[in-house]
Amino acid sequence: MTAYKIFKVSTWWSTTTLIRRTENTLSVIEEQGHEIVTVSFGVDIFMRPTAFITIRIKT
C-alpha cells in the first residue's frame, strides 16, 4: 500500500528564508528514505508564503 503525507513549511520573514527552510526539510526527508513527489509554493490561510511538500512513504 502506498501512503502519502503533505508537509507545510512557512515563514513570515522572506522568501529566501522559506526556500532555505524548504531545502533543509527536503534534505531531511530524503535522508529518511522517502520519495519526494511534489514541492509547490503558495500562501496559507493567513497569507504567509508557504511551501507544500508531498512525499510517498515507503511501507
C-alpha positions as CSV (number, residue, x, y, z in Angstrom):
1,M,0.0,0.0,0.0
2,T,1.2,3.5,-0.8
3,A,0.8,6.3,1.7
4,Y,1.3,10.0,1.1
5,K,2.0,12.8,3.5
6,I,2.0,16.6,3.0
7,F,4.4,18.8,4.9
8,K,3.9,22.5,5.2
9,V,6.8,24.9,5.7
10,S,6.0,28.6,6.1
11,T,7.6,31.9,7.3
12,W,6.6,35.5,7.9
13,W,10.1,36.8,7.1
14,S,11.2,36.3,3.5
15,T,11.1,34.0,0.5
16,T,14.8,33.5,0.9
17,T,14.2,32.1,4.4
18,L,11.3,30.0,3.1
19,I,13.5,28.5,0.4
20,R,16.3,27.7,2.8
21,R,13.8,26.0,5.3
22,T,12.3,24.1,2.4
23,E,15.7,22.9,1.2
24,N,16.6,21.8,4.7
25,T,13.3,19.9,5.1
26,L,13.8,18.2,1.7
27,S,17.2,17.0,2.8
28,V,15.9,15.5,6.0
29,I,13.1,13.8,4.1
30,E,15.5,12.3,1.6
31,E,17.8,11.1,4.3
32,Q,14.9,9.2,5.8
33,G,14.5,7.4,2.5
34,H,11.1,8.8,1.5
35,E,10.3,9.8,-2.1
36,I,9.5,13.4,-2.8
37,V,6.6,13.6,-5.1
38,T,5.9,17.4,-5.4
39,V,7.0,20.7,-4.0
40,S,4.8,23.7,-4.6
41,F,4.8,27.3,-3.3
42,G,1.8,29.4,-2.4
43,V,0.2,31.1,0.6
44,D,-1.6,29.6,3.6
45,I,-4.9,30.9,5.1
46,F,-3.0,33.7,6.8
47,M,-1.4,34.8,3.5
48,R,2.1,33.6,4.7
49,P,4.4,32.4,2.0
50,T,4.3,28.6,2.3
51,A,5.8,25.5,0.7
52,F,3.8,22.3,0.4
53,I,5.9,19.1,0.1
54,T,4.2,15.9,-0.8
55,I,6.1,12.6,-0.1
56,R,5.4,9.0,-0.7
57,I,6.0,7.0,2.4
58,K,7.7,3.6,1.9
59,T,5.9,0.9,3.9
